[in-house]
Amino acid sequence: MCFIPPYKLHFIPTVPDSEYYLINTTQLFMLPGLNVDPLDLEDVSIEQAPELAPFKYQEYLDFTLDRDDFETVRDLCRSMLKESAERGPGSIVLCRAYLLQCIGLVCRRFGQTLWHLAEQRVSTAAKRETLSRLGHFLRTNFDKQVSLTDAADDVGLTPTYLAHLVKKETGKTFLELLTERRLDRAKELMLHSSMPIARIAEMAGFSELAYFTRRFKQLTGVSPSRFRANSR
């Protein structure tokens, strides 16, 4: 079984001639009492919502079941499929119950490992790793015309979630981080080369000199030429 949280990208290899059940559910359907933005689900403790544990730690575990539990899960999936097709009285309640039972079986079988991962604050480590990978992406691509989508593809997240994570963890937008990296490079070039400012702006990833000058003054309080003169 695999559990994919919203806004995350995950590759699941498939096996030819196998039977698959793809269950797509909303947070409101599965956890109607959990009033949390879907983008912040990783911050919800498993004590508060143990149903989320398999979703939070999918990337660290393979949820492989024994034969008995596997048969139970398959029967539950077939029951969900039947209720979803018929949509009779009580079908929604039954589908939610079947879904939670599937999750419960996984939590029971992998409970110790899931709680151990929670105690290690793996989610926090994963965020740090994502921001580290983003930093590397910005350092190696600041001089190119890159976008939030390009960065999200590189770190394995959706653009929406990456933008939310960056803003939440740094207080800045993706564009602000990219611009800061470009301006840092521009300052290095102004201090250690005699190249014209227009050329430096281009090498730092700015396509327009006027925009570069405006953003540089916003950050440093002086124009590029004054910064160079003062530094020298």
C-alpha positions as CSV (number, residue, x, y, z in Angstrom):
1,M,0.0,0.0,0.0
2,C,1.2,3.5,-0.7
3,F,0.0,6.8,0.8
4,I,0.6,10.0,-1.0
5,P,-0.1,13.3,0.8
6,P,-1.4,16.4,-1.1
7,Y,1.1,18.5,-3.1
8,K,3.8,15.9,-2.9
9,L,5.3,14.0,-5.9
10,H,5.9,10.3,-5.5
11,F,6.8,7.6,-8.0
12,I,5.3,4.2,-7.4
13,P,6.5,1.4,-9.7
14,T,3.8,-0.8,-11.1
15,V,3.8,-4.6,-11.9
16,P,2.3,-5.8,-15.2
17,D,-1.0,-7.8,-15.0
18,S,-1.7,-6.6,-11.4
19,E,-4.8,-5.3,-9.9
20,Y,-4.7,-1.7,-8.5
21,Y,-7.1,0.4,-6.5
22,L,-6.6,4.2,-6.6
23,I,-8.4,5.9,-3.8
24,N,-8.5,9.7,-4.0
25,T,-10.0,11.3,-0.9
26,T,-10.2,14.8,0.5
27,Q,-9.1,15.8,4.0
28,L,-12.6,16.9,4.8
29,F,-13.9,13.4,3.9
30,M,-11.3,11.4,5.8
31,L,-10.9,13.7,8.8
32,P,-13.9,16.0,9.0
33,G,-12.9,17.3,12.5
34,L,-9.4,18.4,11.5
35,N,-9.5,22.1,10.7
36,V,-6.0,22.5,9.2
37,D,-4.8,23.9,5.9
38,P,-3.9,20.9,3.6
39,L,-0.5,22.6,3.0
40,D,0.2,22.3,6.8
41,L,-0.7,18.6,7.3
42,E,3.0,17.7,7.9
43,D,2.9,19.8,11.0
44,V,0.0,17.9,12.5
45,S,1.3,15.4,15.1
46,I,0.3,11.8,14.8
47,E,-1.1,12.0,18.3
48,Q,-3.6,14.5,17.0
49,A,-4.4,12.6,13.8
50,P,-2.8,9.1,13.7
51,E,-4.6,8.5,10.4
52,L,-2.0,10.8,8.8
53,A,1.0,8.8,9.9
54,P,1.3,6.6,6.8
55,F,1.0,9.7,4.6
56,K,3.7,11.6,6.6
57,Y,6.3,8.8,6.4
58,Q,5.6,7.1,3.1
59,E,9.0,8.1,1.8
60,Y,10.7,6.2,4.6
61,L,8.8,3.0,4.5
62,D,7.4,0.3,2.2
63,F,4.0,-0.7,3.6
64,T,4.1,-4.4,2.6
65,L,1.4,-6.4,4.3
66,D,1.2,-10.1,5.2
67,R,-1.3,-12.3,3.3
68,D,-4.1,-12.0,5.8
69,D,-4.0,-8.2,6.1
70,F,-3.5,-7.9,2.3
71,E,-6.7,-9.9,1.7
72,T,-8.5,-7.8,4.2
73,V,-7.4,-4.6,2.5
74,R,-8.4,-5.9,-0.9
75,D,-11.8,-6.8,0.3
76,L,-12.2,-3.4,1.8
77,C,-11.2,-1.8,-1.5
78,R,-13.7,-3.8,-3.3
79,S,-16.4,-2.8,-0.8
80,M,-15.5,0.9,-1.3
81,L,-15.7,0.4,-5.1
82,K,-19.1,-1.2,-4.8
83,E,-20.5,1.5,-2.5
84,S,-19.0,4.3,-4.7
85,A,-20.8,2.8,-7.7
86,E,-24.1,2.3,-6.0
87,R,-24.2,5.5,-3.9
88,G,-27.0,4.3,-1.7
89,P,-28.1,5.5,1.7
90,G,-25.1,5.2,4.1
91,S,-22.6,4.7,1.3
92,I,-20.5,7.7,2.2
93,V,-20.3,6.6,5.9
94,L,-19.4,3.1,4.8
95,C,-16.7,4.3,2.4
96,R,-15.1,6.4,5.1
97,A,-15.2,3.5,7.5
98,Y,-13.6,1.1,5.0
99,L,-10.9,3.6,4.2
100,L,-10.1,4.2,7.9
101,Q,-10.0,0.5,8.5
102,C,-7.4,0.2,5.7
103,I,-5.3,2.9,7.3
104,G,-5.8,1.4,10.7
105,L,-4.4,-2.0,9.6
106,V,-1.3,-0.3,8.4
107,C,-0.9,1.8,11.6
108,R,-1.3,-1.4,13.6
109,R,1.3,-3.3,11.7
110,F,3.9,-0.5,11.4
111,G,2.9,1.4,14.5
112,Q,6.3,1.2,16.3
113,T,8.2,2.3,13.3
114,L,5.8,5.2,12.5
115,W,6.0,6.5,16.1
116,H,9.7,6.1,16.1
117,L,9.9,8.3,13.0
118,A,7.6,10.8,14.6
119,E,9.9,11.0,17.7
120,Q,12.9,11.6,15.4
121,R,11.1,14.6,13.9
122,V,11.7,13.2,10.4
123,S,9.3,15.8,8.9
124,T,11.5,18.6,10.2
125,A,14.6,16.9,8.8
126,A,12.8,16.5,5.4
127,K,12.0,20.2,5.3
128,R,15.6,21.1,6.0
129,E,16.7,18.7,3.3
130,T,14.2,20.2,0.8
131,L,15.4,23.8,1.6
132,S,19.0,22.6,1.3
133,R,18.3,21.1,-2.2
134,L,16.5,24.3,-3.1
135,G,19.6,26.3,-2.0
136,H,21.8,24.2,-4.2
137,F,19.4,24.7,-7.1
138,L,19.4,28.5,-6.7
139,R,23.2,28.6,-6.4
140,T,23.7,26.6,-9.7
141,N,20.9,28.2,-11.7
142,F,20.7,31.8,-10.6
143,D,22.1,33.0,-13.9
144,K,19.4,31.2,-15.9
145,Q,15.8,32.1,-16.5
146,V,14.4,29.6,-14.0
147,S,10.9,29.5,-12.4
148,L,9.2,28.2,-9.3
149,T,8.0,25.2,-11.4
150,D,11.6,24.4,-12.4
151,A,12.7,24.5,-8.8
152,A,9.7,22.4,-7.7
153,D,10.6,19.7,-10.3
154,D,14.2,19.6,-9.0
155,V,13.2,19.1,-5.3
156,G,10.2,16.8,-6.1
157,L,7.3,18.9,-4.9
158,T,4.5,20.7,-6.5
159,P,5.0,24.5,-7.1
160,T,2.1,25.3,-4.7
161,Y,3.6,23.3,-1.8
162,L,7.2,24.5,-2.5
163,A,6.0,28.2,-2.5
164,H,4.2,27.6,0.8
165,L,7.1,25.8,2.4
166,V,9.6,28.5,1.4
167,K,7.4,31.3,2.7
168,K,6.7,29.5,5.9
169,E,10.3,28.5,6.7
170,T,12.1,31.6,5.5
171,G,9.5,34.4,5.4
172,K,10.4,35.1,1.8
173,T,9.0,34.1,-1.6
174,F,10.8,32.0,-4.1
175,L,11.4,35.0,-6.3
176,E,12.9,36.9,-3.3
177,L,15.3,34.1,-2.6
178,L,16.3,33.9,-6.2
179,T,16.8,37.6,-6.5
180,E,18.9,37.7,-3.3
181,R,21.2,35.0,-4.7
182,R,21.5,36.9,-8.0
183,L,22.3,40.2,-6.1
184,D,24.9,38.4,-4.0
185,R,26.7,37.2,-7.1
186,A,26.5,40.7,-8.6
187,K,28.1,42.2,-5.5
188,E,30.9,39.6,-5.7
189,L,31.6,40.5,-9.4
190,M,31.6,44.3,-8.6
191,L,34.1,43.8,-5.8
192,H,36.4,41.5,-7.7
193,S,36.2,42.5,-11.3
194,S,36.3,45.6,-13.5
195,M,33.5,44.4,-15.8
196,P,30.8,47.0,-16.7
197,I,27.8,46.9,-14.5
198,A,25.5,46.0,-17.4
199,R,27.6,42.9,-18.0
200,I,27.6,42.0,-14.3
201,A,23.8,42.3,-14.3
202,E,23.6,39.9,-17.2
203,M,25.9,37.4,-15.6
204,A,23.9,37.5,-12.4
205,G,20.8,36.5,-14.2
206,F,19.1,39.9,-14.8
207,S,17.8,40.5,-18.3
208,E,17.2,44.2,-17.7
209,L,19.7,46.7,-16.3
210,A,17.0,49.0,-15.0
211,Y,15.3,46.2,-13.0
212,F,18.7,45.1,-11.7
213,T,19.5,48.7,-10.6
214,R,16.2,49.1,-8.9
215,R,16.4,45.8,-6.9
216,F,20.0,46.4,-6.0
217,K,19.2,49.8,-4.5
218,Q,16.2,48.3,-2.7
219,L,18.5,45.7,-1.0
220,T,21.6,47.8,-0.3
221,G,20.3,51.3,-0.2
222,V,22.7,52.5,-2.9
223,S,23.0,52.2,-6.6
224,P,25.4,49.5,-8.1
225,S,27.9,52.2,-9.2
226,R,27.9,53.8,-5.7
227,F,28.3,50.4,-4.0
228,R,31.3,49.7,-6.2
229,A,32.8,53.1,-5.5
230,N,32.2,52.8,-1.7
231,S,33.7,49.3,-1.5
232,R,36.8,50.3,-3.4
